[in-house]
């Protein structure tokens, strides 16, 4: 990703796009000051050969509100409603991803900025979250509470390997007890800005360039995969 020195939140690249197969849906962030961030993301993914679609006004959609799990024969997509994403954004995403075999469902978000600030999903589809920040755990067919807020954020690296923050050791132990291999990374400075491993990355699972690992903007890491993509360190108030 190219640096975006005029966009202090540009390190949180997940909010700029939703990727499904070889389709990249460029978001329309709910905060006006973040809308310029999408240009660099679109340029990068177009150069990699991804098909490009866009969320249009009056819709707003932040990628951090979109939680996907690929099941048998379909992909389930949950989208947080109530913060940066509105109903028009959800409807447009459903229209774009439906023909790609995905089912899109809106879920309420009132306790955090984005849906994935509260929860993410394990490789088997189990949704994990820090319960005080989850609006309604009963929404999820399989929900596992974790003991630390940073422990609710994982990035799937393939197979039974997940990436998570090093600031959640008890959650790491919980996941390892379930048979997962856990890779940790120190993102303490980003966590001061309400950042997490998910919002700092966009994983390109499939696509014309056959990219299979996360691309990071402005964040050094110790996880396996390609080298970190240079960016900038964010400054300023939390998102």
N, C-alpha and C positions, 0 to 999 in steps of 0.2 A: 504494500500500500504506500502511496506517496505521502510525505508529511503534510499535515494540515495545520500550520502554525497559527492560523486565524480562528481555529475552532478548538477551544480548550477541552472539549469533551470528545474529541475525535478518537482518542485511544479506545473508547467504548464502541468498537466498530460493529458489534453485533446488531446495534439498533438501526443500522443503515440498510439492512437487506435480510430477506428470507430466501434461503437456497433450498430447492427441492430438485434432486436429479441435476439436469443440465439447465434448469430454469432459475434465474435469479430475479426475484421480485424486489425491486428497489423501493424502500420504504418512503413514507412521508412523515417525518418525525412530528410528534405532538408539540414539541417545543420549537418555536420559530427559529431560535438562535442555532438550532442543530440541523436545520434543513440543508445548509450548504455542505454538510459532511457527506451527503450521498453521492456527490459528483465523482469523488475519487474512487469510491467503491464501484460505481457503475463503470468507470473507465477501466479499472483493473479486471473486473469480471468479463467485460466485453472482450478485452484483449486475450483472455483465456479461452474464449469461444463459447461462453454461456449465452443462452437466450436471455433477453432482457425484457422484463415487464415492469410496470410502475404502478404504485398506488397513487391515485389522482384525487384532487380536491373534490368534494369536501372531506374526503377520507383522511384519517391520520392513523398511522401504524408504526410502532417501534418494534424492531426485531426482538428486543428483550421481553416482549409480551407473548412471544410465540414459542410454544413447547411442542416438539414433534416426537412421535415414537412410531417407528416402522414395524407394524405387526405382520400377520400372515395375510397377504393379498391386498393390504391397504396401509396407508399411513394415517395415523390419528394426529390431528393438529389442534391444540387448545390455544386459544388466544385470550389474553387478559383484557377485560373491559372495565373502564372506570378511571383510568389514569391517563396515559399518553395515547392510548388507542381508542378510537370511537367505533360505533356500529358500522358506519360506512366503510371504514378500513377493513373490518372483519368480513363484511359482505364481498368486498372486492377481492380479498385474499381467497375466499371460498370459491369465487368465480374463476380465479386463475389456477388454483390448485386442484379443483374438482376434476377437470379433464385429465389431470396427471395421476389420478387414483388416490387422492387425499380427501379425508373428511375433516372439515373445519368446524369447530364448536367454540363459541364465546363463553368465557367463565368470568365471574365477578372478581375484581381486584380492588381492595380498599385499604389494605394495611401496609402496602409497599408500593414503590414506584412502578415496578414491572412484575409481571407474573413470575418470571424466572429469578426475581429477587427473593422469592419465597420458596420456590421448589423447582426441581428438575427431575429427570427420569433415569433410572438405571438401565443397563442393557436388556434386562428381562421385562421392561415396561413398568416396574414398580416405581411409583412416584415418591420422592423423598422430600421432606420439608421440615423446617423448624416451626412447630405447631403454633406458637404465639403469633406468627406472621402469616399463617395460612387462613384464608377466609372460611373455608368449609372443607375439611379433609374428606368428608363423606362424598364429595364430588368424584373422587378418584376410586376406581374399583379396587386398586391395591395401593395403599398408602403406608409409608414407613416413616415415623417421626425420627428425627436426628437430634442429638443433645446440644448441638451448637449451631448458631445461625450460619457461619461460613460452611458448615458441613452439608448444607442443603444444595450446594452448587457443584455439579460435576459436568465434565466434558467427556463424552465417549471417544476413546482413542482407538477402538476396534477390539473385537472379541470381548474378553472380560476385563479389559483395562480401562480405568477411568482416571481423569486428571482432577485434582481438587486442591484447595488451599491448604498450606501447611499449618494454618491457625486453627484447625479443627481435628486434633488428634483423637478425641473420643469417637467422632464420627468416622474417621479413617478406620479405627479398630472395628467399628460396627460393620463397615462395608467389607473389610478383609475377612471378618468372620462369616460373611455370606459367600466367600470364595472369590471375591474380586481382587484384582491386582490394582493397587492404588499408587499413582504417581503424584507427588505433591510439589507445589511451587510456592515460593514466598511472594505474595502480592500485597503485603501489609500496607504499602503506601497507597495502592489503588483502593484497598478496603476503607481507608479513611475518607474516600470520595464515594462510598457506597458501591464500589466496583467489586467484581468477582470474576472467576475464571471464564464463565460463559460470556459475559458482556465484553470481554477483552479478545474474543476470538470468533471467527466464522469458519466452521468446518465444512470443507467441500468434499462430501462423501463420494459423489460420482460426478462425472461431467466430461466434456470433450478433452480436457487436458489431463484427465485421470489423476486429479489431485486428491489425496486421501487423508491428509492431516491438516490441522488447524493452521490458519494464517494469523499472525499476531501483529498488532499495530502498537508500537511503543511499549512493549513489555518483554523484558528478558525472561527466559525460562530455562528449566532443566529437564523438561519432558522430551521424550524421543520424538523424532520427526525432523522436518526441514528446519533450517536456521530461521531465527526470528526475523521478521520483516521490519526494517528500520521505520520508526515513526517518531512520535514526540511524547514526552511525559506530560500528563494533564496537570493543569493548575486551576485554581479558582474554586468556587463553591461547589458542593455536591450537586449531582445531576438532578 
